[in-house]
């Protein structure tokens, strides 16, 4: 299966969008070679700003640009945007509903060798709590372009969460649409909703579950906020149980967002595949994913157990 890095798609999309949108500005916190925003800097040096390791200041600068009619994209590691620039994102960008795109790279465990200080497993919880902020977690590289294009068209700030490592390209998948879930597989026994790079994991689990006689409905829930309440509720009504999968803490992320929907509309047995309440270790990415239960095997095991609760 072909794999492409979301950061490579991000850099290429910025360059392409910059051709026709002269209001597009890109700011980076001294990690542009890692985030690939440097590609935009080479193509349009007069619209690219490396502010140094100063994420909070970067967000404030972008906010000022937005008030002047520009469409700034701030790019840095997800953990540092979510933690070091929290005040500026909440009180300046979100409070004033400014058109700033916040691009968080190296999300989840994907900055694997730098350990807990660089691994971003709480950013969804933080970002989706802010009013006015749209939160997206593209499932694969093609979704990154769609997310950027739509983010530049809507009014208000958008957070886009991206994995560092190359991830599988999902053939036949529709482009990410803000506010919409995509049904990737029809099923009647269980719904599995995933976001980001766990969508391919959910699809692999779906095949293994099918071999065991369990028909899983798979939802791509990469638009975390706004979330597609209608599709989630209809899926729960159809299958009678719901499993969420995310490369994030089980506290406050996609699983919490789905449970908030279902408790009000269609309470069903639920479970969560995600990182338990802990700080994570450093190491090879794939080994970390396995260690913290983000694997096809783990999804299958929890799905089988959940179906038995119906």
N, C-alpha and C positions, 0 to 999 in steps of 0.2 A: 504494500500500500504506500502510495506517495505521501511524503511528509514535508510540510513547509512551516517555517517559523512564523509565528504571528508578528514578531518584531520586523521581519523582513517585509512582510506584507504591509505593515504599518509605514515603514520608510518609503516604500514604493508608492503607496497610496497618497502620502503627503506630497510627493513630487508631482504626481499626476494631477491631483486636485489644485496644486499651486499654479498650474498652467492657466487655468480659467478663473481662479478666484484670487484676485489681487488683495483681498482683505485678509487672506489667510496668513497668520503669523505663527511661528513656532518658537517656543522657548524650552530650553533644556538645562538641567542642573548638573552639567559637567559629566554626563554619562551618554552623550549623543552617539558614540561609537557602539555602545551596548544597546541602546534603545532603537538605533537606526534612524533617529531624527536627523543625524548628521547628513544624510542623503539630501534632505531638504535644504540644509545649510549650504551644501556645495552648489545646489541648483539655484538657490535664491538667497545669497548671502545678506542682502539688504533686508530680508524678512525673517532672519534667524538670529536668535539671541541666546548665547550661553551665559547664564547668570552665575555660574559657579555652584558650589554646594550650598545652595540657599533656597530651598524649596518654598519656604514661606514667602520670601521676597518675590520669588518667581510668580507665585499665584497672585500676589498683589499687583505686580506689574501687568500681568495678563488682564486682571480685572480693570485696570486703568485703560488698557487698550480696548477692551470691550465697550467701555463707556463712550469711546470715540468712534464706534462703528466697526472696529476690526473683529475678526473671528480668530482669537488666539487658541493655540493648542499648547498646553504645558505637558512636558514629557519627563518622566523620571521613574525610578523604581516605585512600585505600588506602595510598599511599606512606608517609604519616606513621604510620599504625598499624603497618605492616610493619617500619619502620625505627626510629622513635622509641620505640615501645612493645614492641620485640622481647623485651627482658628480662622485662618484666611479663607478656606473653602466654605466654612459654615457662615461666618459673619460678614464676609465681603461678597463672595461669589453667589452663594445660595440665597442669602437673605435679600440680595438685590436682584436675584434672578438674571444674572449676567451670562452672556453667551460665551462661556469659557469651556473648552473641552479639556478634561483632565485625563491624560493617558498614562495609566499605571502599568509599567512593564515588570517582568520578572515576578509575577504574582504567584500566590500559593507557595509551593515548595521549590519552585523552579530555580531560585537562586540557591541551589542546594548546598554547595560547598561553603557558603558564607554563614550558614547556621541561622539560629533563631532570630538574630538581630536583623537579618536581611530577608527572612522568609515571611511572606505576607499572607497570613491566614485569618486576619480579622478585618481586612479592609472592606469587604462587602457589608459587614455588620455596621461599621462606622458610616460608610457612605450612604447606605440606604435609609439611615435614620434622619438624614438631612432633608427638610422640605425643599421642593423644587428641583432636586437633583435626579436626573435619569441615570440608572445604573445598568451597564451592559457587560456581559462576559462572553465574548465571541467563542463559538465552538471550534472554529478552525480558521485558517488564514483568510479564506475568502470572506468570512464574516467581518473581518477587520475593516476591509474596504467599505462594505455596506454600512457598518456602524459609523465610520467617519463621515460618509456621504450624508447620512440622515442626521447625524449630530450637527452638521453645518447648516442644516435646513430648519431645524426646530428652534423655538425660542426657549432659552434657559440653558443651564449648565448640564453637562453630560460627563459621567465617569465611564471610561472604557478600560476593562481589566484584561491584560494579556499575559500569556505564558511565555517564558523565555525559550523553552526547548521546541524543536520542530514537532508538530503534531499531525496526525493523519488528516488527509483531505477527504471529506465526506462526499463521495460522488452522488450527484442527484439531489443533494440537499438544497432547499431554497435559501435565498439570502436572508440574513437576520433582519427582522422587522421590529422596530421599537413597539412594545406593547403587545406583541403577538407571540404565541407559542407555536411551534411546528410539530405536528405528529409525524414522527419518523418511522413508526411501526404500529400497526393496529394490533390490539390484543384484548383479551377479555378477563384475564385472571389477576393482573396486577398492573398498576401504572408506575413507571419509573421515570421521574423527572430529573434531568441533569442540566448543568450549565458548564460553559467553558470546556476545558480539555477532558472533562469526565463524560462528555457526550459520546465520544467514540468508545469509552469503556462501557457505558450503558448499552451501546449497540452490540458490543461483543458479548456482554452478559445475556442480552436478549436471545442471541443464537444458541448459547449454551442452555438457557432455560427452555427453549423450544425443544431441544433434544431430550429434555426431562419431562416434556408434556405440559409445560407451563407457558401460556401465551401472554407475553408482556407487551403492554402499550408503552411506547417510548416517546417522551416529550422533550423537545429541546426548549429549555426555559432560560435561554441566554439573555432575554430581556427580563431582568430581575425586578426592575422598577421603571416604568409601570409593569406589573405582572399581569398575565392574561388569566384573569379570574374565571372567565366563562369556560375556557378550555380545560382548566384545572378541575373545576367543579364537574363538568360533564364527564371527564375521564374518571373521576372518583365514583360518580354514579354508575358508570359502566363496569368498572373493574372491582370496586369494593375495597380496595386498599391502595396505599400510595407510599412509594419509597423515593427519597431524594438522594442525589449523589452530587457531591461538590468537593473541590480541592480547597477547603476552607474549614474553619472551626464549625462544629455542629451548632454552635451558639451564635445566633444572629444572622446567619447567611441565608442561602436559598431554602434550606429546610424550614427555617423559621418563617420565611415569607410565605411558603406554601401552607404551612400549618395555620398561619393567621387567616388565610383564605378559607381553608376547609373547616375550621372550627366554627366559622360563621355561616357556612353554606352547606357543607356536606361532611360532617365528621365521619371519618373512616379510620380503621387501623393504619398507623403510619410508622415508619422507621427512617433512620437517617444514616447515610454513608458519608462520613466526613471525618475530620480530625477531632479527636476527643479533647477534653479540656487540659491541654498541656503545651509546653514549649517544645518545639521540634528540634531534632539534632541535625548535624551537617553530614553530608555524604553524597554518593551518587544518586541522581534524581530518581531513577527507576527503583532503586532499593528503598529510598525513603517513601515513595508512593506505596510500595508493598508493606513496609513497616507500619505505616499509619492507616492501613486498611483501605487504600484507594486503588483497588484492583478489581478485575473481572471476577476473580474467585470470591472476594468479599461481597460484591454486589449480588452474586448468585446466592450465596449463603443467606444473606439477609432477606432476599426476595422469597426464597423457599420458606423461611421461617415465618415471614409475614403472611404469605398465602394461607398457611395453616391456621392463622388466627381468625380468618374470616368465618 
